[in-house]
Amino acid sequence: RQVPVVMHEVGYQSFSGFFTTEEATAREIFLDDSYQLNEAQEARLQEYLEQRFSGSFTMAGIKFWPEMSQLDAGFLEKAGGFKQIVPVFTNVIFDTSQLHANVVYEDMFVWLDDLLSLIKGHPETLFVIRAHPDEMRTGKASHETVDQWVKLNQVDQLENVVFFHADEFISSYELIGRAKFMIVYNSSIGLEGALLGKAVLCGGQAWYAHYQTVFFPDTPAGFREKAEELLGTDQIVVPGEFQRNARRLLYYQNFMAALPFADFLDRHSLRGFVRMRKFKVAQLLPAQSPAVEAIVRGLETGEKVFTIKEELE
């Protein structure tokens, strides 16, 4: 109806938001190939990643990881009996991002059904299926869960499968470190895997898949073919630009496309909530806030994604 609309989504960092005149959960940004990170930006990204890898972060007022446990001796002993480990990271079926993700497959569970035949065909490989931590969030629990799918299909009875529930706080990053490659639907962990130099195979259209960071076949047959290739080869060659693009993309998305609101917001005692700080009205002037300046500039110029002007040396 030609009515201007601005959509928003929470950023990966605490008290940050992504604002766009497009669809926010698609997180479409415009990253020029010439954009390179300087030394200060690399250091800033590394500091963020160290917090992320330790589980010390919040999103939308949620601290997903009250603790982050290492893989125990029982798991390592079991894993030792297999040729290779492939972690599988699922998403939440009702998540808004699924509107953009469900391109190759009708939905995530159709993809899991397809993946199950692959799992059964490779008894030499230990597949570690990880349910998304948001699946059982209090007050927002999914009515259709990966846990239900696992029980219905008796996936947990397969010798070459380990299933971690949504409330098991096992370090995904230790899993990635031990993995031959990783399989995701469209979760953000895929971008982090690419950033760590790991080969990532996506079943859903992740927001980062357009930026040459992961393998994303455009048909179910293509997905199965690529999975078979990665499982069968002794040495996986990951294109060099995948890791480089992942670092550039995550930095740009976190520190430029996501607007900072820490001057106005603070933690709340209720899980999933934030509260307003006390601040002077003058702080809402564009000259006083990079976030407000970006929004005002975006509304005035019609920019598709509102980004801050970074001045980091």
Backbone hydrogen bonds, N-H to C=O, Kabsch-Sander energy under -0.5 kcal/mol:
donor,donor_aa,acceptor,acceptor_aa,energy
7,M,5,V,-0.5
7,M,20,T,-3.2
9,E,18,F,-1.7
11,G,16,S,-2.6
16,S,13,Q,-1.0
17,G,259,L,-2.0
18,F,9,E,-3.5
19,F,17,G,-0.5
19,F,257,A,-0.6
20,T,7,M,-2.4
21,T,304,K,-2.6
22,E,304,K,-0.6
24,A,22,E,-0.6
26,A,23,E,-1.3
27,R,23,E,-0.5
27,R,24,A,-1.5
28,E,23,E,-0.5
29,I,27,R,-0.6
31,L,29,I,-0.7
32,D,30,F,-0.7
35,Y,32,D,-1.8
42,E,38,N,-2.5
43,A,39,E,-2.0
44,R,40,A,-2.1
45,L,41,Q,-2.6
46,Q,42,E,-2.4
47,E,43,A,-2.1
48,Y,44,R,-1.8
49,L,45,L,-2.5
50,E,46,Q,-2.2
51,Q,47,E,-1.5
52,R,48,Y,-2.4
53,F,49,L,-3.2
54,S,50,E,-0.9
55,G,52,R,-1.4
56,S,51,Q,-2.1
57,F,55,G,-1.5
59,M,62,I,-2.2
62,I,59,M,-2.0
63,K,61,G,-0.5
64,F,62,I,-0.9
69,S,169,F,-3.9
76,L,72,D,-2.2
77,E,73,A,-2.3
78,K,74,G,-1.9
79,A,75,F,-3.0
80,G,76,L,-1.5
81,G,78,K,-1.7
82,F,79,A,-1.9
83,K,124,E,-2.2
84,Q,124,E,-0.9
86,V,126,L,-2.6
88,V,128,V,-3.4
89,F,183,I,-2.8
90,T,88,V,-0.6
90,T,130,R,-2.0
93,I,91,N,-0.5
95,D,92,V,-1.6
98,Q,95,D,-2.1
99,L,96,T,-1.6
100,H,97,S,-1.3
101,A,97,S,-1.8
102,N,98,Q,-2.3
103,V,101,A,-2.4
104,V,101,A,-0.6
111,W,107,D,-1.7
112,L,108,M,-2.3
113,D,109,F,-2.2
114,D,110,V,-1.8
115,L,111,W,-2.5
116,L,112,L,-2.1
117,S,113,D,-1.0
118,L,114,D,-1.0
119,I,115,L,-2.3
120,K,116,L,-2.4
121,G,117,S,-1.2
122,H,119,I,-1.3
125,T,122,H,-1.7
126,L,84,Q,-2.8
127,F,125,T,-0.7
127,F,160,N,-2.9
128,V,86,V,-1.7
128,V,126,L,-0.5
129,I,127,F,-0.7
129,I,162,V,-2.3
130,R,88,V,-3.2
130,R,128,V,-0.5
131,A,129,I,-0.5
131,A,164,F,-2.4
135,E,132,H,-2.0
136,M,133,P,-0.7
137,R,134,D,-1.3
140,K,137,R,-2.4
142,S,135,E,-2.9
149,W,145,T,-1.7
150,V,146,V,-2.7
151,K,147,D,-2.0
152,L,148,Q,-2.8
153,N,149,W,-2.1
154,Q,151,K,-0.8
155,V,150,V,-2.3
156,D,150,V,-0.6
157,Q,154,Q,-1.2
158,L,155,V,-1.6
161,V,158,L,-1.3
162,V,127,F,-2.2
164,F,129,I,-2.8
165,H,163,F,-0.5
168,E,165,H,-1.7
169,F,167,D,-0.7
170,I,168,E,-1.5
171,S,69,S,-2.9
172,S,170,I,-0.5
175,L,171,S,-1.4
176,I,172,S,-2.3
177,G,173,Y,-2.0
178,R,174,E,-1.4
179,A,175,L,-0.7
179,A,176,I,-0.9
180,K,85,I,-2.9
181,F,85,I,-0.7
182,M,199,A,-2.4
183,I,87,P,-2.6
184,V,201,L,-2.4
185,Y,89,F,-1.4
190,G,187,S,-1.7
191,L,188,S,-0.8
192,E,188,S,-1.4
193,G,189,I,-2.2
194,A,190,G,-2.1
195,L,191,L,-2.2
196,L,192,E,-1.5
197,G,194,A,-1.6
198,K,193,G,-2.5
201,L,182,M,-2.6
202,C,200,V,-0.5
202,C,215,F,-2.8
203,G,184,V,-2.2
204,G,185,Y,-2.1
205,Q,101,A,-1.9
206,A,204,G,-1.4
209,A,206,A,-1.4
211,Y,208,Y,-1.5
212,Q,209,A,-0.7
215,F,200,V,-3.0
216,F,214,V,-0.6
223,F,219,T,-2.2
224,R,220,P,-2.5
225,E,221,A,-2.4
226,K,222,G,-2.3
227,A,223,F,-2.4
228,E,224,R,-2.5
229,E,225,E,-2.0
230,L,226,K,-2.4
231,L,227,A,-2.4
232,G,228,E,-2.0
233,T,229,E,-1.8
238,V,236,I,-0.7
242,F,239,P,-1.7
243,Q,239,P,-0.6
244,R,240,G,-1.3
245,N,241,E,-3.1
246,A,242,F,-2.0
247,R,243,Q,-2.1
248,R,244,R,-2.2
249,L,245,N,-2.9
250,L,246,A,-2.5
251,Y,247,R,-2.2
252,Y,248,R,-2.6
253,Q,249,L,-2.8
254,N,250,L,-2.4
255,F,251,Y,-3.0
256,M,252,Y,-1.6
257,A,252,Y,-2.9
258,A,253,Q,-0.7
259,L,17,G,-3.6
259,L,257,A,-0.6
261,F,15,F,-3.1
264,F,261,F,-1.8
265,L,261,F,-1.7
266,D,275,R,-2.3
268,H,273,F,-0.8
272,G,61,G,-1.9
273,F,61,G,-0.5
273,F,270,L,-1.8
275,R,266,D,-2.4
277,R,264,F,-2.8
279,F,277,R,-0.6
283,Q,280,K,-2.1
284,L,281,V,-2.2
285,L,282,A,-1.7
288,Q,285,L,-2.1
289,S,285,L,-1.1
293,E,289,S,-2.6
294,A,290,P,-2.0
295,I,291,A,-2.0
296,V,292,V,-2.7
297,R,293,E,-2.6
298,G,294,A,-2.4
299,L,295,I,-2.5
300,E,296,V,-2.2
301,T,297,R,-2.4
302,G,298,G,-2.0
303,E,298,G,-0.6
306,F,19,F,-2.0
307,T,305,V,-0.6
308,I,256,M,-2.3
310,E,308,I,-0.9
313,E,311,E,-0.6
